[in-house]
């Protein structure tokens, strides 16, 4: 069990998750939603893998990452409300989740680098 909580185990979990999502997308190609990308389903894996790195040294960084994630959600809501004069839920969720993908890729990378250093 300690291997899966190690940085190398986290990279393997991410690689297996990526492969499983790609395989499911290929098998269900006619039923797979066209707007749903592989990266959209990887954000929870990046968050989960970041949580597994807490005992290895990423515990100081992770609360700040979660606070930043909340700030992104509030910022997207406020910007869309100001720009469009309304907050459309589907558009908000799509924008927020795509920014979440990018944010947790960077967040996991920082946790990973902090853990191996």
Secondary structure, DSSP 8 states (H G I E B T S, - for coil): -HHHHSHHHHHHHHHHHHHHHHHHHHHTTTTS-TT--HHHHHHHHHHHHHHHTIIIIIHHHHHHHHHHHHHHHHHHHHHHHHHHSS--HHHHHHHHHHHHHHHHHHHHHHHHHHHH-
